[in-house]
Amino acid sequence: MQAAFYTRQGPAAEVLQVGEQPTPQPGAGEVRVRLRTSGVNPSDYKVRKGGFGRALPYPLVIPQSDGAGVIDAVGEGVAASRVGERVWIWNGQWMRPSGTAAQWIALPAAQAVALPGSVDDAQAACLGIPALTALHAVRLTNIEPGMPVLVAGGAGSVGHYAIQFAKLRGATVLATVSSEEKAAHARRAGAAHTILYRDEDVGERVQQLTGGRGAAAVIEMDFTANARLYPACLRAGATVVVYGMGQMEANLPTFWFMRNRITLKFVYVYEMEAAEREACLRELGTLLRDGALQHTVALRLPLAEIARAHDAVEQGRLIGNVVLDIPQGDH
């Protein structure tokens, strides 16, 4: 099969290759998916570069965890009726060498989720990391109607979904963004207010927009950069849900956290508790069937241009997800 892979870490153009790799066969409890698309996420380029001190996890890595396609074979213990089912993938390359940047992937049957016909293959490649991260984070905030929720990086792939999930729960969503174009994108997703964090005092604006009370929750994409803002942004008893950070360690206003009874929660989408993931999958499935979500694919490229796709995600200038189209020939 055709696949993208690397055998050493480094810049995308230097280490990513596209060529022949063995076609996988499904083992017991597994399905094989003939992939049509593969989603590129920040974690993909970070592992490829060796960020945060990550070593090369396997001698050869086929990257990427998200994607969509059709089940074409099943292993022992899996119903044959699943053959022909359109599915989306989660944790495709987590704790395994072979991800979705290939024509086929074999993985546990539960990690291939039935896909409603109204969701196309490119949109489905945005669900595994961005949508599940956002939904899990929002569920942890215990939103009540009218509650002011601050989404950091509201135009990012996770933030865009987080705005939608919070809005659907009745929150008044405030979102930080870096440009007017990204502000418009966040408002289309349901943000009631946007804050240009490079040009405005974030704490002052949050206080203005919440009548001086502060936000009741934050969905945080860079904890190490933004924790310093919390005393100016949050009310007593607020919840901070963190799904990302720019550095390994953070300096925190810990006495202020304690005095103001701030609850701090962390989301690591790859290692969710089984019950939490099942709840997220049920809710997400309902929303997808109801057509209740916006999906934004900013760039689609062929598998052969995977290095360009990784660089585009790392540069962070696009508004929306980057998706690879997988070749559909026999080789």
Rosetta blueprint (number, residue, H / E / L):
1 M L
2 Q E
3 A E
4 A E
5 F E
6 Y E
7 T L
8 R L
9 Q L
10 G L
11 P L
12 A H
13 A H
14 E H
15 V H
16 L L
17 Q E
18 V E
19 G E
20 E E
21 Q L
22 P L
23 T L
24 P L
25 Q L
26 P L
27 G L
28 A L
29 G L
30 E E
31 V E
32 R E
33 V E
34 R E
35 L E
36 R E
37 T E
38 S E
39 G E
40 V E
41 N L
42 P H
43 S H
44 D H
45 Y H
46 K H
47 V H
48 R H
49 K H
50 G L
51 G H
52 F H
53 G H
54 R L
55 A L
56 L L
57 P L
58 Y L
59 P L
60 L L
61 V E
62 I E
63 P L
64 Q L
65 S L
66 D E
67 G E
68 A E
69 G E
70 V E
71 I E
72 D E
73 A E
74 V E
75 G L
76 E L
77 G L
78 V L
79 A L
80 A H
81 S H
82 R H
83 V L
84 G L
85 E L
86 R E
87 V E
88 W E
89 I E
90 W L
91 N L
92 G L
93 Q L
94 W L
95 M L
96 R L
97 P L
98 S E
99 G L
100 T L
101 A L
102 A E
103 Q L
104 W E
105 I E
106 A E
107 L E
108 P E
109 A H
110 A H
111 Q H
112 A E
113 V E
114 A E
115 L L
116 P L
117 G L
118 S L
119 V L
120 D L
121 D H
122 A H
123 Q H
124 A H
125 A L
126 C L
127 L H
128 G H
129 I H
130 P H
131 A H
132 L H
133 T H
134 A H
135 L H
136 H H
137 A H
138 V H
139 R H
140 L H
141 T L
142 N L
143 I L
144 E L
145 P L
146 G L
147 M L
148 P E
149 V E
150 L E
151 V E
152 A L
153 G L
154 G L
155 A L
156 G L
157 S H
158 V H
159 G H
160 H H
161 Y H
162 A H
163 I H
164 Q H
165 F H
166 A H
167 K H
168 L H
169 R L
170 G L
171 A L
172 T E
173 V E
174 L E
175 A E
176 T E
177 V E
178 S L
179 S L
180 E H
181 E H
182 K H
183 A H
184 A H
185 H H
186 A H
187 R H
188 R H
189 A H
190 G L
191 A L
192 A L
193 H E
194 T E
195 I E
196 L E
197 Y L
198 R L
199 D L
200 E L
201 D L
202 V H
203 G H
204 E H
205 R H
206 V H
207 Q H
208 Q H
209 L H
210 T L
211 G L
212 G L
213 R L
214 G L
215 A E
216 A E
217 A E
218 V E
219 I E
220 E E
221 M L
222 D L
223 F H
224 T H
225 A H
226 N H
227 A H
228 R H
229 L H
230 Y H
231 P H
232 A H
233 C H
234 L E
235 R E
236 A E
237 G E
238 A E
239 T E
240 V E
241 V E
242 V E
243 Y L
244 G L
245 M L
246 G L
247 Q L
248 M L
249 E L
250 A L
251 N L
252 L L
253 P L
254 T H
255 F H
256 W H
257 F H
258 M H
259 R H
260 N L
261 R L
262 I L
263 T E
264 L E
265 K E
266 F E
267 V L
268 Y L
269 V H
270 Y H
271 E H
272 M L
273 E L
274 A H
275 A H
276 E H
277 R H
278 E H
279 A H
280 C H
281 L H
282 R H
283 E H
284 L H
285 G H
286 T H
287 L H
288 L H
289 R H
290 D L
291 G L
292 A L
293 L L
294 Q L
295 H L
296 T L
297 V E
298 A E
299 L E
300 R E
301 L E
302 P E
303 L H
304 A H
305 E H
306 I H
307 A H
308 R H
309 A H
310 H H
311 D H
312 A H
313 V H
314 E H
315 Q H
316 G L
317 R L
318 L L
319 I L
320 G L
321 N E
322 V E
323 V E
324 L E
325 D E
326 I L
327 P L
328 Q L
329 G L
330 D L
331 H L
